[in-house]
Amino acid sequence: MSVTTESARWPSTAAPGPWITEDWLSVWIGLAIFALALAGLGGVDLLGWAVSTSVWIDPGQALSTVSKTYAQLGGAGALAVTYLALLAVLSVSAAALNLDLKRFAIGFTVVFAFAYASWIIGSYAYVAAVTPADQQKFGIGWSLKLTNEGGYVVALLTGLIIANFFPRLAEWLKEAIRPELYIKIAIVILGAFLAVTAAGRLSLASSLLLRGVAAIVEAYLIYWAVVYYVARKWFGFNREWAAPLASGISICGVSAAIAVGGAIRARPTVPAQTFLWHEPMVAGAWMGLAVKTDGAAVAGGSITEALILAKSAAAGVHYQPGWVLGVTAAVKVFIDVFIGIWAFVLGYIWTNHINPSRDRARVAEIWQRFPKFVIGFVLTFTLALLIALAAPKEIGARLPAAIGEANTFRVIFFILTFFSIGILSNFRRLWQEGIGRLAAVYLLSLFGFVIWVGLIISWLFFGGIHPPLAS
């Protein structure tokens, strides 16, 4: 890219880059929430003031504190305290990222309001009630049966409406639209939740992890080759475009098509619920393999689990929660680790054989490209698992409740992620910026074979394996 005369005439006045990345911030914030939750093991409740939302028919009964210890706050008080706590923590993060602090604070206030309102709407009994017993409890004759995690869908749709019909508002909010930060914090917290789930069935969890590794290696070697071929032969991209495009679509999502994908990536949840409710683990793995970005995949896995468990319960089969989501999360984490390794492999091939240069790929690049939030996920998972397995019985008995309080924040960050994905999906602007061919490659690859190859491989590795039954 050439430098213009005007830009060469004046020295750069750009602000210095941030001293920390969103990736590392997600690790520290997630670990901080995890550490506060662990105080509950000693009988000190530091997170019980967080807001929790139940399925409701009376708006006054929708909100409460996650712990009875802080019940005097009431639902509205819990919501206000939760907002203020998140605003404080994330404002510090915004300052570390060199963002405009005032704009971030104002934007986050609006983002939180829209996102959590979406969650409350998604918990409305006519949307969330699943079983006939639930409907009878709330005195209703029908519902959409989406569970309260239908709030993720409401948040996404709200963001889409703002992005495409109120673009000035979307632009005004952009300082607080941080889907990568929000979802990575959520995944760090998710590690502890999955550890508590896995502690009771360690052999099953180990088997699922090994199957997940094998599945992603097999799937992505197929994905990459096919997407590269399609981009080169059908759409005429050169090698320098086709390689990163193949990596983006097959491994972690493509930046130019990310917003388009965000609006449609959760679609596998519909057939997953309808046709795979009797194969829950296959459905969970499919979300991880077919849905490209961390946010959409993990939240899609959460929605899928809620829908499948509800449908199974209606048929008289009650599975333990957490296992379907755990498979999705494990597959996505392995994929994120795979990114750094694959980038080094491609770099080595490119700089040594395709376009030889002095600037050769270095092994150190694996660490540089390694997603640091995975470290946080592994730490929370490992520590929670060790506590569950090795701590004295009375302490171990307090662990599920303590991690449950941390998990409340995981849900909130999921909501913020979905709303942010919607806000980024201004289709008109994306088209004007020339993503037509990129989006075409993405959509053709996704619906032409990525989804179906992912389903086949998920079935091969996870077919016939079921979550433990709830006690």
Order of alpha helices (4+ residues) and beta strands (2+ residues): alpha-alpha-beta-beta-alpha-alpha-alpha-alpha-alpha-alpha-alpha-alpha-alpha-alpha-alpha-alpha-alpha-alpha-alpha-alpha-alpha-alpha-alpha-alpha
